[in-house]
Amino acid sequence: MTALNSPFRGLGGIKVFAPATVANVVCGFDVLGFAVNAPGDEVVMRLVGKPGVAITKIEGDNGKLPKAAEKNTVSASVQHYLKYVDRTDVGVEIELYKKMPIGSGLGSSSASTVAGLYAINKLMGDLLTPMEMVPFAMKGEELACGYGHADNVAPAMLGGFVLIRSYEPLDIIKLPVPQGLYCAIVFPDVDVPTRDARQMIRKSVQLKDAVVQWGNVAGLVSGLFMNDLDLIGRSMHDVLVEPTRSILIPDFYKMREMAMEGGAISFGISGSGPSVFAFTRDEQTANVITQKIQQHLKTLNINSYTYVSAVNEQGPQILG
């Protein structure tokens, strides 16, 4: 581990995994998110003699992602990082391995970006803390979807459950994770672009709806601190965003009905969708729910992917 913490490892490299995330957590649009154990993305990064940042390989994206350094979220974020630490003389080569679906609502761009930032920070000798790297990851989100939100990148970088109390100035708070809490995720393989889903959201809301939403966010955060799963479930309702975004997700309300009847604590959209998720009290219940929803989607001729995970409290990790 000494070599990883030493600046400029010659031509050596590092391989980093960063996790997928569930953003919004139903009632906390742009301010709440948590990390999961799977899926996630991997980045291999090495220092080279020629200054500049270059992506040499991308696998698993079906040709969707750009290799140009200024257009790819991973390399662009690394460029911002190197400029900030005044080391634009450094040469970096990046290989990106997409291990999770693009456009899933599970923070695909976030996982890649965080893996890259974590890797370059290690190669440079841990010049910044994970918290200090979040703004650079937000630059990647801005490039990916037009808005530099932190509800994916913050939990991916820090691990666990996070609250973004403020964006200006940026104020991120790590929240406790109740024991025994599991997440069941289903990704219906349909196209819901993040930019389009964000544009559908109402620009103004009625005060009575805002009051309901404030109460639910406060209730969810309180439930996390109190280890009260029932309070968490009662609080995870969204009157502002979900009614609009659910239109883009096939049979959303039927899937929610199936999850709740199957013993879920709560159910909602992950990020901008189309992935949906449920909180459960144990792993077995999460597995049963994902299987039933997947079978239902199959009757609609919709392919899907499922993931079951506890909340990932570690965040990025070095693989080699």
C-alpha positions as CSV (number, residue, x, y, z in Angstrom):
1,M,0.0,0.0,0.0
2,T,3.0,2.3,0.4
3,A,3.5,2.5,-3.3
4,L,-0.1,3.5,-3.9
5,N,0.4,6.5,-1.5
6,S,3.6,7.6,-3.1
7,P,3.4,10.4,-5.7
8,F,4.3,9.4,-9.2
9,R,4.7,5.6,-9.3
10,G,6.7,5.7,-12.5
11,L,4.7,3.8,-15.1
12,G,2.7,1.9,-12.5
13,G,-1.1,1.8,-12.3
14,I,-4.1,1.3,-10.1
15,K,-7.5,-0.4,-10.6
16,V,-10.5,1.1,-8.7
17,F,-14.1,0.1,-8.3
18,A,-16.8,2.6,-7.5
19,P,-20.4,1.7,-6.7
20,A,-23.8,2.4,-8.2
21,T,-26.1,4.7,-6.2
22,V,-29.8,5.3,-5.6
23,A,-30.4,9.1,-5.8
24,N,-33.4,11.0,-4.5
25,V,-34.6,8.1,-2.3
26,V,-38.1,8.9,-3.3
27,C,-38.8,12.2,-1.3
28,G,-35.3,13.8,-1.4
29,F,-34.9,15.1,-4.9
30,D,-31.3,16.1,-5.5
31,V,-30.5,16.0,-1.7
32,L,-30.5,12.3,-0.7
33,G,-28.7,9.3,-2.0
34,F,-27.0,6.0,-0.9
35,A,-24.5,3.6,-2.4
36,V,-25.1,-0.1,-3.1
37,N,-22.6,-3.0,-3.4
38,A,-23.5,-3.9,-7.0
39,P,-23.4,-3.0,-9.8
40,G,-20.5,-0.5,-10.3
41,D,-17.8,0.6,-12.6
42,E,-14.0,0.0,-12.8
43,V,-11.2,2.3,-13.9
44,V,-7.6,1.3,-14.5
45,M,-5.3,4.3,-14.4
46,R,-1.6,4.7,-14.9
47,L,0.9,7.6,-14.9
48,V,2.9,8.1,-18.1
49,G,5.7,10.4,-19.2
50,K,3.7,12.6,-21.6
51,P,1.6,15.3,-20.0
52,G,-2.1,15.2,-20.5
53,V,-5.1,13.0,-19.8
54,A,-6.1,10.3,-22.3
55,I,-8.7,7.5,-22.4
56,T,-7.1,4.5,-24.1
57,K,-9.9,2.0,-23.7
58,I,-13.6,1.8,-22.9
59,E,-15.4,-1.6,-22.6
60,G,-19.0,-2.4,-21.8
61,D,-20.5,0.8,-23.2
62,N,-21.6,-0.5,-26.7
63,G,-19.8,2.5,-28.2
64,K,-21.9,5.1,-26.5
65,L,-19.3,7.0,-24.6
66,P,-16.8,9.5,-26.0
67,K,-13.1,8.9,-25.7
68,A,-12.2,12.6,-26.1
69,A,-10.7,13.7,-22.7
70,E,-12.8,16.8,-22.4
71,K,-16.1,15.1,-23.2
72,N,-15.8,11.9,-21.1
73,T,-16.9,12.4,-17.5
74,V,-14.0,10.4,-16.1
75,S,-11.2,12.2,-17.9
76,A,-12.8,15.6,-17.7
77,S,-13.1,15.3,-13.9
78,V,-9.4,14.1,-13.7
79,Q,-8.4,17.2,-15.7
80,H,-10.3,19.5,-13.2
81,Y,-8.5,17.7,-10.3
82,L,-5.0,18.0,-11.8
83,K,-5.6,21.7,-12.5
84,Y,-6.8,22.3,-9.0
85,V,-3.7,20.6,-7.4
86,D,-1.5,22.4,-9.9
87,R,-0.1,19.3,-11.6
88,T,-1.1,19.7,-15.2
89,D,2.3,18.4,-16.1
90,V,1.2,14.9,-15.1
91,G,0.5,12.3,-17.8
92,V,-2.5,10.0,-17.2
93,E,-3.8,7.1,-19.2
94,I,-7.3,5.7,-18.4
95,E,-9.1,2.5,-19.1
96,L,-12.8,2.5,-18.3
97,Y,-14.7,-0.8,-17.8
98,K,-18.5,-0.2,-17.6
99,K,-19.9,-2.9,-15.3
100,M,-23.3,-1.4,-15.1
101,P,-25.9,-0.3,-17.6
102,I,-25.8,3.2,-19.0
103,G,-29.1,5.2,-18.5
104,S,-30.3,2.9,-15.7
105,G,-31.0,5.6,-13.1
106,L,-28.3,4.0,-10.9
107,G,-25.6,6.7,-11.3
108,S,-23.7,5.1,-14.2
109,S,-21.7,8.3,-15.0
110,S,-21.2,8.9,-11.3
111,A,-19.6,5.5,-10.7
112,S,-17.2,6.0,-13.5
113,T,-16.3,9.5,-12.5
114,V,-15.8,8.6,-8.8
115,A,-13.6,5.6,-9.7
116,G,-11.4,7.9,-11.9
117,L,-11.1,10.6,-9.2
118,Y,-10.3,8.1,-6.5
119,A,-7.6,6.5,-8.7
120,I,-5.9,9.8,-9.6
121,N,-6.0,10.9,-6.0
122,K,-4.3,7.7,-4.9
123,L,-1.7,8.0,-7.6
124,M,-0.9,11.5,-6.5
125,G,-0.5,10.6,-2.9
126,D,-4.0,11.4,-1.4
127,L,-3.7,15.1,-1.9
128,L,-7.5,15.6,-1.2
129,T,-10.0,13.9,1.1
130,P,-13.0,12.1,-0.4
131,M,-15.2,15.0,0.7
132,E,-12.9,17.5,-1.1
133,M,-13.2,15.4,-4.3
134,V,-17.0,15.6,-4.5
135,P,-17.1,19.0,-6.3
136,F,-14.8,17.5,-9.1
137,A,-17.2,14.6,-9.4
138,M,-20.1,17.0,-9.7
139,K,-18.3,18.5,-12.8
140,G,-18.6,15.1,-14.4
141,E,-22.4,15.0,-13.6
142,E,-22.7,18.5,-15.2
143,L,-21.1,17.1,-18.3
144,A,-23.3,14.0,-18.3
145,C,-26.7,15.5,-17.7
146,G,-26.4,19.2,-17.7
147,Y,-26.6,19.8,-14.0
148,G,-23.9,19.1,-11.4
149,H,-26.0,17.4,-8.7
150,A,-24.3,15.5,-5.9
151,D,-26.9,12.9,-4.8
152,N,-25.2,10.2,-6.9
153,V,-21.5,11.2,-6.7
154,A,-21.5,12.0,-2.9
155,P,-22.6,8.6,-1.8
156,A,-20.5,6.9,-4.5
157,M,-17.4,8.8,-3.2
158,L,-18.2,8.7,0.6
159,G,-20.1,5.5,0.8
160,G,-23.3,5.0,2.9
161,F,-26.3,7.4,3.0
162,V,-25.8,11.1,2.4
163,L,-27.8,14.3,2.7
164,I,-26.8,17.3,0.7
165,R,-28.0,20.1,3.0
166,S,-26.8,22.8,0.7
167,Y,-25.3,23.3,-2.8
168,E,-24.1,26.9,-2.3
169,P,-22.0,26.4,-0.3
170,L,-21.7,22.7,-0.7
171,D,-22.6,21.0,2.6
172,I,-22.8,17.2,2.7
173,I,-23.8,15.2,5.7
174,K,-23.3,11.4,6.2
175,L,-26.3,9.8,7.7
176,P,-26.5,6.5,9.7
177,V,-27.6,3.3,8.1
178,P,-30.1,1.2,10.0
179,Q,-29.1,-2.4,10.7
180,G,-30.8,-5.0,8.5
181,L,-31.8,-2.6,5.8
182,Y,-31.7,-4.1,2.3
183,C,-32.3,-2.7,-1.2
184,A,-34.0,-4.5,-4.0
185,I,-33.3,-3.0,-7.4
186,V,-35.0,-3.7,-10.8
187,F,-33.8,-2.1,-14.0
188,P,-36.3,-2.4,-16.8
189,D,-34.4,-2.2,-20.0
190,V,-36.2,0.8,-21.4
191,D,-34.8,4.2,-22.4
192,V,-35.3,7.1,-20.0
193,P,-32.7,9.8,-20.7
194,T,-31.7,11.7,-17.6
195,R,-31.9,15.1,-19.4
196,D,-35.4,14.4,-20.6
197,A,-36.6,13.1,-17.3
198,R,-35.3,16.2,-15.5
199,Q,-37.0,18.5,-18.1
200,M,-40.4,17.0,-17.2
201,I,-40.2,18.1,-13.6
202,R,-42.4,21.0,-12.6
203,K,-40.6,24.3,-12.2
204,S,-42.9,25.5,-9.4
205,V,-44.9,23.7,-6.7
206,Q,-47.8,24.6,-4.4
207,L,-46.9,25.4,-0.8
208,K,-49.1,22.6,0.5
209,D,-47.2,20.0,-1.6
210,A,-43.9,21.5,-0.4
211,V,-45.0,21.1,3.2
212,V,-45.8,17.4,2.6
213,Q,-42.4,16.9,1.0
214,W,-40.5,18.7,3.8
215,G,-42.2,16.5,6.3
216,N,-41.3,13.3,4.5
217,V,-37.7,14.3,4.1
218,A,-37.4,15.1,7.8
219,G,-39.2,11.9,8.6
220,L,-36.9,9.8,6.5
221,V,-33.8,11.4,8.0
222,S,-35.2,10.9,11.5
223,G,-36.0,7.3,10.7
224,L,-32.4,6.7,9.7
225,F,-31.1,8.2,13.0
226,M,-33.7,6.4,15.1
227,N,-33.2,3.0,13.3
228,D,-37.0,3.1,12.8
229,L,-37.8,1.2,9.6
230,D,-41.5,1.9,9.9
231,L,-40.9,5.6,10.0
232,I,-38.6,5.3,7.0
233,G,-41.4,3.6,5.1
234,R,-44.1,6.1,6.1
235,S,-41.8,9.0,5.0
236,M,-40.8,7.7,1.6
237,H,-43.6,9.3,-0.5
238,D,-43.1,11.9,-3.2
239,V,-45.7,14.3,-4.3
240,L,-43.5,16.5,-6.4
241,V,-41.4,14.4,-8.9
242,E,-42.6,10.8,-8.9
243,P,-46.1,11.5,-10.3
244,T,-44.4,12.9,-13.4
245,R,-41.5,10.6,-13.8
246,S,-43.5,7.5,-13.2
247,I,-45.2,8.1,-16.5
248,L,-42.0,7.0,-18.3
249,I,-41.7,3.7,-16.4
250,P,-43.7,0.8,-17.6
251,D,-46.3,-0.4,-15.0
252,F,-44.7,1.6,-12.2
253,Y,-47.7,1.5,-9.9
254,K,-48.2,-2.2,-10.5
255,M,-44.6,-2.9,-9.6
256,R,-45.0,-0.8,-6.4
257,E,-48.1,-2.7,-5.5
258,M,-46.3,-6.0,-6.0
259,A,-43.3,-4.8,-3.9
260,M,-45.5,-3.6,-1.0
261,E,-47.6,-6.7,-1.0
262,G,-44.3,-8.7,-1.0
263,G,-43.2,-7.1,2.3
264,A,-41.3,-4.0,1.2
265,I,-40.9,-1.1,3.5
266,S,-41.1,1.4,0.7
267,F,-40.8,1.6,-3.1
268,G,-39.8,4.3,-5.6
269,I,-37.8,5.4,-8.6
270,S,-34.0,5.3,-8.5
271,G,-32.7,8.6,-9.7
272,S,-34.4,9.6,-12.9
273,G,-35.4,6.0,-13.6
274,P,-36.2,3.6,-15.2
275,S,-34.7,1.6,-12.3
276,V,-37.0,1.2,-9.3
277,F,-36.0,0.1,-5.8
278,A,-37.6,-1.1,-2.6
279,F,-36.3,-1.1,0.9
280,T,-36.8,-4.4,2.8
281,R,-36.0,-5.7,6.3
282,D,-33.9,-8.6,5.1
283,E,-32.1,-10.0,2.0
284,Q,-34.6,-12.8,1.4
285,T,-37.5,-10.5,1.0
286,A,-35.5,-8.3,-1.4
287,N,-34.7,-11.4,-3.5
288,V,-38.3,-12.4,-3.7
289,I,-39.5,-8.9,-4.7
290,T,-36.9,-8.6,-7.5
291,Q,-37.8,-12.0,-8.9
292,K,-41.6,-11.3,-8.9
293,I,-41.2,-7.9,-10.6
294,Q,-38.8,-9.3,-13.1
295,Q,-41.3,-12.0,-14.0
296,H,-44.0,-9.4,-14.3
297,L,-41.9,-7.3,-16.7
298,K,-41.2,-10.4,-18.7
299,T,-44.9,-10.8,-19.4
300,L,-44.8,-7.3,-20.9
301,N,-41.8,-8.4,-23.1
302,I,-39.5,-6.1,-21.2
303,N,-36.0,-7.4,-20.3
304,S,-34.7,-6.4,-16.9
305,Y,-31.8,-6.7,-14.5
306,T,-32.0,-7.1,-10.8
307,Y,-29.7,-6.4,-7.9
308,V,-30.0,-7.0,-4.2
309,S,-27.7,-5.2,-1.8
310,A,-27.2,-3.8,1.7
311,V,-26.2,-0.1,1.7
312,N,-22.5,0.1,0.7
313,E,-20.8,2.1,3.4
314,Q,-17.3,1.8,2.0
315,G,-17.6,3.6,-1.3
316,P,-14.7,3.2,-3.8
317,Q,-12.2,0.5,-3.3
318,I,-8.8,-0.5,-4.8
319,L,-8.9,-3.7,-6.7
320,G,-5.3,-3.9,-7.7
